[in-house]
Amino acid sequence: TLPGPPQGSWLTGHLPQLNTPQVHRFCQDCAQKYGGMFKLRLVHMRLVVVSDPLLVQTVISRGGGLPKAFRLYNTVDELFSPKSIRAFFNTHSYDDWKVVRKVTAPAFSPANVRKAFPVLLRVTNELCDVLAGKVVAGQDVVEMSEAAMRVTLDVLGPTAYGYDFKARTYAYCEMFEIIPPLLGEFTLRSTNPLRPLVHRCLPFLPAARKYRQRVQACHRWWEVLAKSVRAVDLDKAAAEGDTSLRVCLAQLPFDDDHLIPNIAAYLIAGFETTAHSIAWTLYEIASHPAVQQRVEAELAAAGLLGPAARQLEFGDLAALPFLNCVLKESMRLHPVASTGTIRVADKEMNLGGYRLACGTLLWVPFITMLTSNHNWERGEDFWPERWEMDVPRLVAASASGPTAVGNAASPAKTYLPFSDGPRNCIGQNLALMEARAVLASMVSRFTLEVAPEMGSREDVRADEVMKLTLQCGKGIRLKLKLRQ
Ligand code: HEM
């Protein structure tokens, strides 16, 4: 039989270990010990956790991959739609998913994403101006996850919905009050199936009340954004060759009830994810002075450093190779989609030499894949230079893992922060453009230091929390100094 860790409770299985904000670390530790395939029990559900790259390919990519385990995604139904109608992200209808994926895909072509660069640049410059003002006023410690969210929300606002949230000005923005806490709540719900039941049975509990209020506030926002999407003049858009996400969403052959969850899904998937990836990367740059110096040197050579820097251009983003290595490495070490994807075996199958019954749930936690010592040399170190080496140096060639399937000296893809196969991240081109532009702009304007209240790297690791996305509990607090 498959190996697996001891159960925390005879009744609920591994629920006590999974129902924590550090669920990703539990998976990670188990993979180090039990290898690239092990088993867990969550109350009545049996899960097989897979992180061996070859096996992951079978689960998510090969032949279209296995279907998502839709019933496990039902925790977010209430958030996406007042009628609990599912978005394409978590629908069980292959046809609904395919329609939305196909109609909205043009918005994320490289050429179309490039059209969003002027908005991104303006928003990033304005945010940097606001931060510079704060530094001059003596408020030089800035929480970078929040700052980055202000950029990503203000890029998504106009391009996806024709709406300006004006988050970059640091004026009050309700999204910040409702979305981050709700994502935390949904993570707790996904690892503790009893939690929604408790909230339903005891609606007067403060946590249950707050949850309801926030979900209702989201529903009001989805209405506002749907109205703006509906206002698109499709003939004019066609004449102008406008294939922005707003236009693509307006083209969906859906009534409002079915449009709304897809509007919500794009906002939820596209705003926090990119922002936390940016914040983690800024943390790594600030923590490694030698890395910061190399990024500075690269920017200086391109004329992009300091007060006399020229304006960043789209073409610069691909011409900053070391900055891109730093981003890539940070997204490996701090994958925001740490808990990954859950799939279901739609027929009896053989995986890694084990026979799995039809209906078996297969969990691919990306953090395990991306940082496991079975898959990577120095898997838990921040080592951006690895991306300057030949591909064989990326993967540990050792065959000394604890189980036969735990070793991955294989040619299969090991770097999947955006997942893989047909259900991979549709927004990755946009995310990468945003991250590169914000990182280059921040290092161009400021020198970065980790604020003392962040503590050591170990403290930061101990403070990691999964709130659908991987975050640092106290945020990423950096001390900024204006470059002279
Ligand atoms: C660094 C930033 C990002 C990361 C790391 C990321 C990662 C991922 C991952 C791992 C998945 C697969 C999830 C699963 O299988 O359950 C996914 C799906 C998705 N992402 Fe992203 N994402 C990012 C940014 C974005 C952006 C900017 C957008 C759009 C504006 C976006 C939209 C989506 C959508 C709609 C899906 C569902 C696709 C489908 O089911 O066909 N993401 N993302």
Residues whose N, C-alpha, C, O or C-beta is under 5 A from the ligand:
A	BS01	HEM	F88 F89 R101 Y266 A269 G270 T273 T274 S277 V336 A337 G340 T341 P417 F418 S419 P422 R423 N424 C425 I426 G427 L430 A431
